[in-house]
Every structure is written in C-alpha cells, then in structure tokens.
Amino acid sequence: MVKTLALSLTFFTSQWLTSTALASSPQAWEKSHQEMINKCTQASGLKGAKSVGQPILFDDTVGYTGLILKGQYAQPHMKNKEAQMLCLFNRKTRKVYLSEMS
C-alpha cells in the first residue's frame, strides 16, 4: 500500500513538473498576442482596424484564440461604413480566419 502510494505520488509530481516546465512565460504570451493582433488586423483589410475587448482563449484541445475587430470598410463603394469582424487565430499553424459579424 505504501509502495503504491509512493509510486502514485511520484507519477503525479512528475506530471506536475512536466506541465509546469512546458508553461509559456508572460513574454511569450505577449509576443503571441501581438502576432495575433498584427495578423488579424492586416488580414481584415479594414481601415483603422482595432481589437475590441480581450482575446477569447479557447482550450488547447481546440487550439484557437478569438479576437473581435472593428474598423471601416476600405472599398470606396462602402463609403467608410463601420465593420466588425471575428478573427480566429490558430495557435499551432499561426494562420488567421476571418468572418464578418452582423
């Protein structure tokens, strides 16, 4: 019984240390956040594109972070109409996917 408890404790301790060692630093998160904002605003094609609110961080099993952008349509026929878009940033591939919000 004591041996089993010791093995279990050793296993959980090693799992905790492994997960702690893999955690990203605050600087790494900030760099990733800035990359996401830059890629999303560029891909949106909106004039004056700005992120709205905080990023929506999905679980690692999903692997995406969402960001809402606001700006104006750049096309002349849209006459600077306000626009709002949802940007999904794939944290693994670093690609962005955009959709207009109504």
FILUM-457679 format. One record per atom (N, C-alpha, C): residue in three letters; atom name; chain; x, y, z. Coordinates in nm, 2 decimals. Example, Ala and Ser with C-alpha at 12.3 -4.5 7.8 and 13.67 -1.06 7.14 Angstrom:
<sites>
+---------+-------+--------+--------+--------+--------+
: residuo : atomo : cadena :      u :      v :      w :
+---------+-------+--------+--------+--------+--------+
:     Ala :     N :      A :   1.32 :  -0.57 :   0.78 :
:     Ala :    CA :      A :   1.23 :  -0.45 :   0.78 :
:     Ala :     C :      A :   1.32 :  -0.33 :   0.78 :
:     Ser :     N :      A :   1.28 :  -0.22 :   0.71 :
:     Ser :    CA :      A :   1.37 :  -0.11 :   0.71 :
:     Ser :     C :      A :   1.29 :   0.00 :   0.79 :
+---------+-------+--------+--------+--------+--------+
</sites>
This chain:
<sites>
+---------+-------+--------+--------+--------+--------+
: residuo : atomo : cadena :      u :      v :      w :
+---------+-------+--------+--------+--------+--------+
:     Met :     N :      A :   0.08 :  -0.12 :   0.00 :
:     Met :    CA :      A :   0.00 :   0.00 :   0.00 :
:     Met :     C :      A :   0.09 :   0.13 :   0.00 :
:     Val :     N :      A :   0.19 :   0.13 :   0.09 :
:     Val :    CA :      A :   0.28 :   0.24 :   0.10 :
:     Val :     C :      A :   0.35 :   0.26 :  -0.03 :
:     Lys :     N :      A :   0.40 :   0.15 :  -0.09 :
:     Lys :    CA :      A :   0.47 :   0.15 :  -0.22 :
:     Lys :     C :      A :   0.38 :   0.20 :  -0.33 :
:     Thr :     N :      A :   0.26 :   0.16 :  -0.34 :
:     Thr :    CA :      A :   0.17 :   0.21 :  -0.44 :
:     Thr :     C :      A :   0.14 :   0.36 :  -0.42 :
:     Leu :     N :      A :   0.13 :   0.40 :  -0.30 :
:     Leu :    CA :      A :   0.10 :   0.55 :  -0.27 :
:     Leu :     C :      A :   0.23 :   0.63 :  -0.31 :
:     Ala :     N :      A :   0.35 :   0.58 :  -0.28 :
:     Ala :    CA :      A :   0.47 :   0.64 :  -0.32 :
:     Ala :     C :      A :   0.48 :   0.65 :  -0.47 :
:     Leu :     N :      A :   0.45 :   0.54 :  -0.54 :
:     Leu :    CA :      A :   0.46 :   0.55 :  -0.69 :
:     Leu :     C :      A :   0.36 :   0.64 :  -0.75 :
:     Ser :     N :      A :   0.24 :   0.65 :  -0.69 :
:     Ser :    CA :      A :   0.13 :   0.74 :  -0.74 :
:     Ser :     C :      A :   0.18 :   0.88 :  -0.72 :
:     Leu :     N :      A :   0.23 :   0.91 :  -0.60 :
:     Leu :    CA :      A :   0.28 :   1.05 :  -0.57 :
:     Leu :     C :      A :   0.39 :   1.09 :  -0.66 :
:     Thr :     N :      A :   0.48 :   0.99 :  -0.69 :
:     Thr :    CA :      A :   0.60 :   1.02 :  -0.78 :
:     Thr :     C :      A :   0.54 :   1.05 :  -0.92 :
:     Phe :     N :      A :   0.44 :   0.97 :  -0.97 :
:     Phe :    CA :      A :   0.39 :   0.99 :  -1.10 :
:     Phe :     C :      A :   0.32 :   1.13 :  -1.11 :
:     Phe :     N :      A :   0.24 :   1.17 :  -1.01 :
:     Phe :    CA :      A :   0.17 :   1.30 :  -1.02 :
:     Phe :     C :      A :   0.26 :   1.41 :  -1.00 :
:     Thr :     N :      A :   0.37 :   1.40 :  -0.92 :
:     Thr :    CA :      A :   0.47 :   1.50 :  -0.91 :
:     Thr :     C :      A :   0.54 :   1.52 :  -1.04 :
:     Ser :     N :      A :   0.58 :   1.41 :  -1.11 :
:     Ser :    CA :      A :   0.65 :   1.43 :  -1.24 :
:     Ser :     C :      A :   0.55 :   1.49 :  -1.34 :
:     Gln :     N :      A :   0.43 :   1.45 :  -1.34 :
:     Gln :    CA :      A :   0.33 :   1.51 :  -1.43 :
:     Gln :     C :      A :   0.32 :   1.66 :  -1.41 :
:     Trp :     N :      A :   0.31 :   1.70 :  -1.28 :
:     Trp :    CA :      A :   0.30 :   1.84 :  -1.25 :
:     Trp :     C :      A :   0.43 :   1.92 :  -1.29 :
:     Leu :     N :      A :   0.54 :   1.86 :  -1.27 :
:     Leu :    CA :      A :   0.67 :   1.93 :  -1.31 :
:     Leu :     C :      A :   0.68 :   1.94 :  -1.46 :
:     Thr :     N :      A :   0.64 :   1.84 :  -1.53 :
:     Thr :    CA :      A :   0.64 :   1.84 :  -1.67 :
:     Thr :     C :      A :   0.55 :   1.95 :  -1.73 :
:     Ser :     N :      A :   0.42 :   1.96 :  -1.67 :
:     Ser :    CA :      A :   0.33 :   2.06 :  -1.72 :
:     Ser :     C :      A :   0.38 :   2.20 :  -1.68 :
:     Thr :     N :      A :   0.44 :   2.21 :  -1.57 :
:     Thr :    CA :      A :   0.49 :   2.34 :  -1.53 :
:     Thr :     C :      A :   0.61 :   2.39 :  -1.62 :
:     Ala :     N :      A :   0.69 :   2.29 :  -1.65 :
:     Ala :    CA :      A :   0.81 :   2.32 :  -1.74 :
:     Ala :     C :      A :   0.76 :   2.37 :  -1.88 :
:     Leu :     N :      A :   0.65 :   2.32 :  -1.93 :
:     Leu :    CA :      A :   0.60 :   2.35 :  -2.06 :
:     Leu :     C :      A :   0.52 :   2.48 :  -2.07 :
:     Ala :     N :      A :   0.49 :   2.54 :  -1.95 :
:     Ala :    CA :      A :   0.41 :   2.66 :  -1.95 :
:     Ala :     C :      A :   0.49 :   2.77 :  -2.01 :
:     Ser :     N :      A :   0.41 :   2.86 :  -2.09 :
:     Ser :    CA :      A :   0.48 :   2.97 :  -2.15 :
:     Ser :     C :      A :   0.50 :   3.09 :  -2.06 :
:     Ser :     N :      A :   0.60 :   3.16 :  -2.08 :
:     Ser :    CA :      A :   0.63 :   3.28 :  -2.00 :
:     Ser :     C :      A :   0.53 :   3.39 :  -2.04 :
:     Pro :     N :      A :   0.52 :   3.49 :  -1.95 :
:     Pro :    CA :      A :   0.44 :   3.61 :  -1.98 :
:     Pro :     C :      A :   0.48 :   3.68 :  -2.11 :
:     Gln :     N :      A :   0.62 :   3.68 :  -2.13 :
:     Gln :    CA :      A :   0.67 :   3.74 :  -2.25 :
:     Gln :     C :      A :   0.63 :   3.67 :  -2.38 :
:     Ala :     N :      A :   0.63 :   3.53 :  -2.37 :
:     Ala :    CA :      A :   0.59 :   3.45 :  -2.48 :
:     Ala :     C :      A :   0.45 :   3.47 :  -2.52 :
:     Trp :     N :      A :   0.36 :   3.48 :  -2.41 :
:     Trp :    CA :      A :   0.22 :   3.51 :  -2.44 :
:     Trp :     C :      A :   0.20 :   3.65 :  -2.50 :
:     Glu :     N :      A :   0.27 :   3.75 :  -2.45 :
:     Glu :    CA :      A :   0.26 :   3.88 :  -2.51 :
:     Glu :     C :      A :   0.30 :   3.88 :  -2.65 :
:     Lys :     N :      A :   0.41 :   3.81 :  -2.69 :
:     Lys :    CA :      A :   0.46 :   3.81 :  -2.82 :
:     Lys :     C :      A :   0.36 :   3.74 :  -2.91 :
:     Ser :     N :      A :   0.30 :   3.63 :  -2.87 :
:     Ser :    CA :      A :   0.19 :   3.56 :  -2.94 :
:     Ser :     C :      A :   0.07 :   3.65 :  -2.96 :
:     His :     N :      A :   0.03 :   3.72 :  -2.86 :
:     His :    CA :      A :  -0.08 :   3.81 :  -2.86 :
:     His :     C :      A :  -0.06 :   3.92 :  -2.97 :
:     Gln :     N :      A :   0.06 :   3.98 :  -2.97 :
:     Gln :    CA :      A :   0.09 :   4.09 :  -3.06 :
:     Gln :     C :      A :   0.09 :   4.03 :  -3.21 :
:     Glu :     N :      A :   0.14 :   3.91 :  -3.22 :
:     Glu :    CA :      A :   0.14 :   3.85 :  -3.36 :
:     Glu :     C :      A :   0.00 :   3.83 :  -3.40 :
:     Met :     N :      A :  -0.09 :   3.78 :  -3.31 :
:     Met :    CA :      A :  -0.23 :   3.76 :  -3.35 :
:     Met :     C :      A :  -0.29 :   3.89 :  -3.39 :
:     Ile :     N :      A :  -0.27 :   4.00 :  -3.31 :
:     Ile :    CA :      A :  -0.33 :   4.13 :  -3.34 :
:     Ile :     C :      A :  -0.29 :   4.18 :  -3.48 :
:     Asn :     N :      A :  -0.16 :   4.17 :  -3.50 :
:     Asn :    CA :      A :  -0.10 :   4.21 :  -3.63 :
:     Asn :     C :      A :  -0.16 :   4.13 :  -3.75 :
:     Lys :     N :      A :  -0.16 :   4.00 :  -3.74 :
:     Lys :    CA :      A :  -0.21 :   3.92 :  -3.85 :
:     Lys :     C :      A :  -0.36 :   3.94 :  -3.87 :
:     Cys :     N :      A :  -0.43 :   3.95 :  -3.76 :
:     Cys :    CA :      A :  -0.58 :   3.97 :  -3.78 :
:     Cys :     C :      A :  -0.61 :   4.11 :  -3.84 :
:     Thr :     N :      A :  -0.54 :   4.21 :  -3.79 :
:     Thr :    CA :      A :  -0.58 :   4.35 :  -3.85 :
:     Thr :     C :      A :  -0.53 :   4.36 :  -4.00 :
:     Gln :     N :      A :  -0.42 :   4.30 :  -4.03 :
:     Gln :    CA :      A :  -0.37 :   4.30 :  -4.17 :
:     Gln :     C :      A :  -0.47 :   4.22 :  -4.26 :
:     Ala :     N :      A :  -0.50 :   4.10 :  -4.21 :
:     Ala :    CA :      A :  -0.59 :   4.02 :  -4.30 :
:     Ala :     C :      A :  -0.73 :   4.07 :  -4.31 :
:     Ser :     N :      A :  -0.78 :   4.15 :  -4.22 :
:     Ser :    CA :      A :  -0.91 :   4.20 :  -4.22 :
:     Ser :     C :      A :  -0.93 :   4.30 :  -4.34 :
:     Gly :     N :      A :  -0.83 :   4.37 :  -4.38 :
:     Gly :    CA :      A :  -0.85 :   4.47 :  -4.48 :
:     Gly :     C :      A :  -0.93 :   4.59 :  -4.44 :
:     Leu :     N :      A :  -0.95 :   4.61 :  -4.31 :
:     Leu :    CA :      A :  -1.03 :   4.72 :  -4.26 :
:     Leu :     C :      A :  -0.94 :   4.84 :  -4.24 :
:     Lys :     N :      A :  -0.99 :   4.96 :  -4.27 :
:     Lys :    CA :      A :  -0.92 :   5.08 :  -4.23 :
:     Lys :     C :      A :  -0.93 :   5.10 :  -4.08 :
:     Gly :     N :      A :  -0.82 :   5.14 :  -4.02 :
:     Gly :    CA :      A :  -0.83 :   5.17 :  -3.88 :
:     Gly :     C :      A :  -0.87 :   5.05 :  -3.79 :
:     Ala :     N :      A :  -0.84 :   4.93 :  -3.83 :
:     Ala :    CA :      A :  -0.88 :   4.81 :  -3.76 :
:     Ala :     C :      A :  -0.81 :   4.81 :  -3.62 :
:     Lys :     N :      A :  -0.90 :   4.79 :  -3.52 :
:     Lys :    CA :      A :  -0.85 :   4.78 :  -3.38 :
:     Lys :     C :      A :  -0.92 :   4.66 :  -3.32 :
:     Ser :     N :      A :  -0.85 :   4.60 :  -3.22 :
:     Ser :    CA :      A :  -0.91 :   4.49 :  -3.15 :
:     Ser :     C :      A :  -1.00 :   4.55 :  -3.04 :
:     Val :     N :      A :  -1.11 :   4.47 :  -3.02 :
:     Val :    CA :      A :  -1.21 :   4.52 :  -2.92 :
:     Val :     C :      A :  -1.22 :   4.42 :  -2.81 :
:     Gly :     N :      A :  -1.20 :   4.46 :  -2.69 :
:     Gly :    CA :      A :  -1.20 :   4.37 :  -2.57 :
:     Gly :     C :      A :  -1.08 :   4.28 :  -2.56 :
:     Gln :     N :      A :  -1.10 :   4.18 :  -2.48 :
:     Gln :    CA :      A :  -0.99 :   4.08 :  -2.46 :
:     Gln :     C :      A :  -1.00 :   3.97 :  -2.56 :
:     Pro :     N :      A :  -0.88 :   3.90 :  -2.59 :
:     Pro :    CA :      A :  -0.89 :   3.78 :  -2.67 :
:     Pro :     C :      A :  -0.97 :   3.67 :  -2.60 :
:     Ile :     N :      A :  -1.03 :   3.59 :  -2.68 :
:     Ile :    CA :      A :  -1.11 :   3.48 :  -2.63 :
:     Ile :     C :      A :  -1.03 :   3.35 :  -2.65 :
:     Leu :     N :      A :  -0.97 :   3.31 :  -2.54 :
:     Leu :    CA :      A :  -0.88 :   3.19 :  -2.54 :
:     Leu :     C :      A :  -0.95 :   3.06 :  -2.53 :
:     Phe :     N :      A :  -0.95 :   2.98 :  -2.64 :
:     Phe :    CA :      A :  -1.01 :   2.85 :  -2.63 :
:     Phe :     C :      A :  -0.91 :   2.75 :  -2.58 :
:     Asp :     N :      A :  -0.96 :   2.64 :  -2.53 :
:     Asp :    CA :      A :  -0.88 :   2.54 :  -2.47 :
:     Asp :     C :      A :  -0.78 :   2.49 :  -2.57 :
:     Asp :     N :      A :  -0.66 :   2.43 :  -2.52 :
:     Asp :    CA :      A :  -0.56 :   2.38 :  -2.61 :
:     Asp :     C :      A :  -0.61 :   2.27 :  -2.70 :
:     Thr :     N :      A :  -0.71 :   2.20 :  -2.66 :
:     Thr :    CA :      A :  -0.76 :   2.09 :  -2.75 :
:     Thr :     C :      A :  -0.83 :   2.15 :  -2.88 :
:     Val :     N :      A :  -0.88 :   2.27 :  -2.87 :
:     Val :    CA :      A :  -0.93 :   2.35 :  -2.98 :
:     Val :     C :      A :  -0.82 :   2.42 :  -3.06 :
:     Gly :     N :      A :  -0.73 :   2.49 :  -2.98 :
:     Gly :    CA :      A :  -0.61 :   2.55 :  -3.04 :
:     Gly :     C :      A :  -0.63 :   2.68 :  -3.10 :
:     Tyr :     N :      A :  -0.74 :   2.75 :  -3.07 :
:     Tyr :    CA :      A :  -0.77 :   2.88 :  -3.13 :
:     Tyr :     C :      A :  -0.78 :   2.99 :  -3.03 :
:     Thr :     N :      A :  -0.76 :   3.11 :  -3.07 :
:     Thr :    CA :      A :  -0.79 :   3.23 :  -2.99 :
:     Thr :     C :      A :  -0.87 :   3.32 :  -3.08 :
:     Gly :     N :      A :  -0.98 :   3.37 :  -3.02 :
:     Gly :    CA :      A :  -1.07 :   3.46 :  -3.10 :
:     Gly :     C :      A :  -1.04 :   3.60 :  -3.07 :
:     Leu :     N :      A :  -1.06 :   3.69 :  -3.16 :
:     Leu :    CA :      A :  -1.04 :   3.83 :  -3.14 :
:     Leu :     C :      A :  -1.15 :   3.91 :  -3.23 :
:     Ile :     N :      A :  -1.21 :   4.00 :  -3.16 :
:     Ile :    CA :      A :  -1.31 :   4.09 :  -3.24 :
:     Ile :     C :      A :  -1.24 :   4.21 :  -3.28 :
:     Leu :     N :      A :  -1.26 :   4.25 :  -3.41 :
:     Leu :    CA :      A :  -1.20 :   4.37 :  -3.47 :
:     Leu :     C :      A :  -1.31 :   4.47 :  -3.51 :
:     Lys :     N :      A :  -1.28 :   4.59 :  -3.50 :
:     Lys :    CA :      A :  -1.37 :   4.70 :  -3.55 :
:     Lys :     C :      A :  -1.29 :   4.79 :  -3.64 :
:     Gly :     N :      A :  -1.35 :   4.84 :  -3.74 :
:     Gly :    CA :      A :  -1.29 :   4.94 :  -3.84 :
:     Gly :     C :      A :  -1.39 :   4.98 :  -3.94 :
:     Gln :     N :      A :  -1.34 :   5.03 :  -4.05 :
:     Gln :    CA :      A :  -1.42 :   5.08 :  -4.16 :
:     Gln :     C :      A :  -1.38 :   5.00 :  -4.29 :
:     Tyr :     N :      A :  -1.48 :   4.97 :  -4.37 :
:     Tyr :    CA :      A :  -1.45 :   4.90 :  -4.49 :
:     Tyr :     C :      A :  -1.37 :   4.99 :  -4.58 :
:     Ala :     N :      A :  -1.27 :   4.94 :  -4.64 :
:     Ala :    CA :      A :  -1.17 :   5.02 :  -4.72 :
:     Ala :     C :      A :  -1.22 :   5.04 :  -4.87 :
:     Gln :     N :      A :  -1.32 :   4.96 :  -4.91 :
:     Gln :    CA :      A :  -1.37 :   4.98 :  -5.05 :
:     Gln :     C :      A :  -1.44 :   5.11 :  -5.07 :
:     Pro :     N :      A :  -1.41 :   5.18 :  -5.17 :
:     Pro :    CA :      A :  -1.48 :   5.31 :  -5.19 :
:     Pro :     C :      A :  -1.63 :   5.30 :  -5.20 :
:     His :     N :      A :  -1.69 :   5.20 :  -5.26 :
:     His :    CA :      A :  -1.84 :   5.19 :  -5.26 :
:     His :     C :      A :  -1.90 :   5.16 :  -5.13 :
:     Met :     N :      A :  -1.82 :   5.13 :  -5.03 :
:     Met :    CA :      A :  -1.88 :   5.10 :  -4.89 :
:     Met :     C :      A :  -1.88 :   5.23 :  -4.81 :
:     Lys :     N :      A :  -1.82 :   5.34 :  -4.86 :
:     Lys :    CA :      A :  -1.83 :   5.47 :  -4.80 :
:     Lys :     C :      A :  -1.79 :   5.47 :  -4.66 :
:     Asn :     N :      A :  -1.68 :   5.41 :  -4.62 :
:     Asn :    CA :      A :  -1.63 :   5.41 :  -4.48 :
:     Asn :     C :      A :  -1.73 :   5.35 :  -4.38 :
:     Lys :     N :      A :  -1.82 :   5.26 :  -4.43 :
:     Lys :    CA :      A :  -1.92 :   5.20 :  -4.34 :
:     Lys :     C :      A :  -1.84 :   5.12 :  -4.23 :
:     Glu :     N :      A :  -1.89 :   5.13 :  -4.10 :
:     Glu :    CA :      A :  -1.84 :   5.06 :  -3.99 :
:     Glu :     C :      A :  -1.85 :   4.91 :  -4.01 :
:     Ala :     N :      A :  -1.75 :   4.84 :  -3.97 :
:     Ala :    CA :      A :  -1.74 :   4.69 :  -3.98 :
:     Ala :     C :      A :  -1.69 :   4.63 :  -3.86 :
:     Gln :     N :      A :  -1.74 :   4.51 :  -3.83 :
:     Gln :    CA :      A :  -1.70 :   4.43 :  -3.72 :
:     Gln :     C :      A :  -1.67 :   4.29 :  -3.77 :
:     Met :     N :      A :  -1.56 :   4.24 :  -3.73 :
:     Met :    CA :      A :  -1.52 :   4.10 :  -3.77 :
:     Met :     C :      A :  -1.47 :   4.02 :  -3.66 :
:     Leu :     N :      A :  -1.49 :   3.89 :  -3.67 :
:     Leu :    CA :      A :  -1.43 :   3.79 :  -3.58 :
:     Leu :     C :      A :  -1.31 :   3.73 :  -3.65 :
:     Cys :     N :      A :  -1.20 :   3.73 :  -3.57 :
:     Cys :    CA :      A :  -1.08 :   3.67 :  -3.62 :
:     Cys :     C :      A :  -1.04 :   3.55 :  -3.53 :
:     Leu :     N :      A :  -1.02 :   3.43 :  -3.60 :
:     Leu :    CA :      A :  -0.98 :   3.32 :  -3.52 :
:     Leu :     C :      A :  -0.83 :   3.29 :  -3.56 :
:     Phe :     N :      A :  -0.75 :   3.28 :  -3.46 :
:     Phe :    CA :      A :  -0.61 :   3.26 :  -3.47 :
:     Phe :     C :      A :  -0.57 :   3.12 :  -3.43 :
:     Asn :     N :      A :  -0.52 :   3.04 :  -3.52 :
:     Asn :    CA :      A :  -0.48 :   2.91 :  -3.49 :
:     Asn :     C :      A :  -0.34 :   2.92 :  -3.43 :
:     Arg :     N :      A :  -0.33 :   2.88 :  -3.30 :
:     Arg :    CA :      A :  -0.20 :   2.90 :  -3.23 :
:     Arg :     C :      A :  -0.10 :   2.80 :  -3.28 :
:     Lys :     N :      A :  -0.13 :   2.69 :  -3.34 :
:     Lys :    CA :      A :  -0.03 :   2.59 :  -3.39 :
:     Lys :     C :      A :   0.02 :   2.63 :  -3.52 :
:     Thr :     N :      A :  -0.07 :   2.66 :  -3.62 :
:     Thr :    CA :      A :  -0.03 :   2.70 :  -3.75 :
:     Thr :     C :      A :   0.00 :   2.85 :  -3.77 :
:     Arg :     N :      A :  -0.04 :   2.93 :  -3.68 :
:     Arg :    CA :      A :  -0.03 :   3.08 :  -3.68 :
:     Arg :     C :      A :  -0.11 :   3.14 :  -3.79 :
:     Lys :     N :      A :  -0.21 :   3.07 :  -3.85 :
:     Lys :    CA :      A :  -0.29 :   3.12 :  -3.95 :
:     Lys :     C :      A :  -0.42 :   3.19 :  -3.89 :
:     Val :     N :      A :  -0.48 :   3.29 :  -3.96 :
:     Val :    CA :      A :  -0.60 :   3.35 :  -3.92 :
:     Val :     C :      A :  -0.71 :   3.33 :  -4.01 :
:     Tyr :     N :      A :  -0.83 :   3.32 :  -3.96 :
:     Tyr :    CA :      A :  -0.95 :   3.30 :  -4.03 :
:     Tyr :     C :      A :  -1.05 :   3.41 :  -3.99 :
:     Leu :     N :      A :  -1.11 :   3.48 :  -4.09 :
:     Leu :    CA :      A :  -1.20 :   3.60 :  -4.06 :
:     Leu :     C :      A :  -1.34 :   3.57 :  -4.10 :
:     Ser :     N :      A :  -1.43 :   3.63 :  -4.03 :
:     Ser :    CA :      A :  -1.57 :   3.63 :  -4.07 :
:     Ser :     C :      A :  -1.63 :   3.76 :  -4.03 :
:     Glu :     N :      A :  -1.72 :   3.82 :  -4.11 :
:     Glu :    CA :      A :  -1.79 :   3.94 :  -4.08 :
:     Glu :     C :      A :  -1.89 :   3.91 :  -3.97 :
:     Met :     N :      A :  -1.91 :   4.01 :  -3.88 :
:     Met :    CA :      A :  -2.02 :   4.00 :  -3.78 :
:     Met :     C :      A :  -2.13 :   4.09 :  -3.82 :
:     Ser :     N :      A :  -2.25 :   4.05 :  -3.80 :
:     Ser :    CA :      A :  -2.36 :   4.15 :  -3.83 :
:     Ser :     C :      A :  -2.41 :   4.21 :  -3.70 :
+---------+-------+--------+--------+--------+--------+
</sites>
